[in-house]
Amino acid sequence: MLEVTDLACLKGDRLLFRGLALRLAPGAMLRVAGPNGVGKTSLLRLLTGLTEPEAGTVSWCGVPLRRERENFHRALFYLGHAAALNDMLSALENLRFACAAAGDEEVDEAACVRALERIGLGAQLDLPARVLSQGQRRRVGLARLFLASARPLWVLDEPFTALDVHAVADLAGTLGAHCAAGGMVVLTTHQEAPFAQPPDVLDVGRYAC
Ligand SMILES: Nc1ncnc2c1ncn2[C@@H]1O[C@H](COP(=O)(O)OP(=O)(O)OP(=O)(O)O)[C@@H](O)[C@H]1O
């Protein structure tokens, strides 16, 4: 269970939002909505513990994040809005590096190959990231979803960006299946996706200062 109470976010000398509250139970999917610049990415970074709130608390299983970091990070899969790839490394090497950096020690090369094949990059495994298209770069990051089923909380910033219509539908199905299995998803997106069960929506603009 992820719970947020009375959250405020300061950027520079500007208070973006305050009084924001949410609760995410197993099986739930939440879409964080609002116009450009309202603070969606900033909220996701607060939810993942990457940044500290100006006020309020983010709790995981009833314990504030600042006292729960290790357990929380084992439970979290976070995908930022930029595809953070090393252009010199291949798609497979990038995925293996991302898994190692996240502490997924049990993930071996064969599992990474299967994940990349599952996401439609079977023919690009050994291509350097610098020659991949934007959608293919996005897919390298998303391939980790197929290795992260043990992590209940998925926080995804614009996961559909640059994906074609089939990949959008496939990803929507993957996220729905994760929730149906008791996982939780928080995402931002500016585009509609064909979810079988429409996610709950949190409009950050309601809390804007
Ligand atoms: N150091 C800073 N000083 C002042 N404002 C900042 C600073 N850093 C970020 N901001 C502002 O914080 C706001 C929130 O940015 P954020 O990326 O969270 O928005 P967003 O809702 O995710 O936008 P988008 O839909 O465009 O991705 C923006 O208006 C941005 O200009």
The ligand as an SDF file (V2000), in Angstrom:
LIG
                    3D

 31 33  0  0  0  0  0  0  0  0999 V2000
   14.5360   24.7970  -10.2220 N   0  0  0  0  0  0  0  0  0  0  0  0
   13.3240   25.1680  -10.6040 C   0  0  0  0  0  0  0  0  0  0  0  0
   12.8600   26.4050  -10.3420 N   0  0  0  0  0  0  0  0  0  0  0  0
   11.6190   26.7890  -10.6970 C   0  0  0  0  0  0  0  0  0  0  0  0
   10.7490   25.9830  -11.3340 N   0  0  0  0  0  0  0  0  0  0  0  0
   11.1510   24.7360  -11.6270 C   0  0  0  0  0  0  0  0  0  0  0  0
   12.4530   24.2470  -11.2750 C   0  0  0  0  0  0  0  0  0  0  0  0
   12.5550   22.9660  -11.6990 N   0  0  0  0  0  0  0  0  0  0  0  0
   11.3540   22.6630  -12.2820 C   0  0  0  0  0  0  0  0  0  0  0  0
   10.5300   23.7230  -12.2430 N   0  0  0  0  0  0  0  0  0  0  0  0
    9.1320   23.7910  -12.7480 C   0  0  0  0  0  0  0  0  0  0  0  0
    8.4030   22.7560  -12.1170 O   0  0  0  0  0  0  0  0  0  0  0  0
    7.2370   22.4990  -12.9030 C   0  0  0  0  0  0  0  0  0  0  0  0
    6.8880   21.0450  -12.8490 C   0  0  0  0  0  0  0  0  0  0  0  0
    7.6400   20.2750  -13.7570 O   0  0  0  0  0  0  0  0  0  0  0  0
    7.2210   18.7460  -14.0370 P   0  0  0  0  0  0  0  0  0  0  0  0
    8.2610   18.1860  -14.9350 O   0  0  0  0  0  0  0  0  0  0  0  0
    6.9520   18.0700  -12.7530 O   0  0  0  0  0  0  0  0  0  0  0  0
    5.8360   18.9640  -14.8140 O   0  0  0  0  0  0  0  0  0  0  0  0
    4.9240   17.9280  -15.5850 P   0  0  0  0  0  0  0  0  0  0  0  0
    3.5290   18.1280  -15.0830 O   0  0  0  0  0  0  0  0  0  0  0  0
    5.4860   16.5530  -15.4770 O   0  0  0  0  0  0  0  0  0  0  0  0
    5.0280   18.4410  -17.0730 O   0  0  0  0  0  0  0  0  0  0  0  0
    4.9620   17.7290  -18.5180 P   0  0  0  0  0  0  0  0  0  0  0  0
    3.5160   17.3520  -18.7550 O   0  0  0  0  0  0  0  0  0  0  0  0
    5.4130   18.8040  -19.4500 O   0  0  0  0  0  0  0  0  0  0  0  0
    5.8950   16.5460  -18.4900 O   0  0  0  0  0  0  0  0  0  0  0  0
    7.5040   23.0870  -14.2780 C   0  0  0  0  0  0  0  0  0  0  0  0
    6.6410   24.2020  -14.4630 O   0  0  0  0  0  0  0  0  0  0  0  0
    8.9580   23.5080  -14.2170 C   0  0  0  0  0  0  0  0  0  0  0  0
    9.1930   24.6550  -14.9830 O   0  0  0  0  0  0  0  0  0  0  0  0
  1  2  1  0
  2  3  1  0
  2  7  2  0
  3  4  2  0
  4  5  1  0
  5  6  2  0
  6  7  1  0
  6 10  1  0
  7  8  1  0
  8  9  2  0
  9 10  1  0
 10 11  1  0
 11 12  1  0
 11 30  1  0
 12 13  1  0
 13 14  1  0
 13 28  1  0
 14 15  1  0
 15 16  1  0
 16 17  2  0
 16 18  1  0
 16 19  1  0
 19 20  1  0
 20 21  2  0
 20 22  1  0
 20 23  1  0
 23 24  1  0
 24 25  2  0
 24 26  1  0
 24 27  1  0
 28 29  1  0
 28 30  1  0
 30 31  1  0
M  END
$$$$
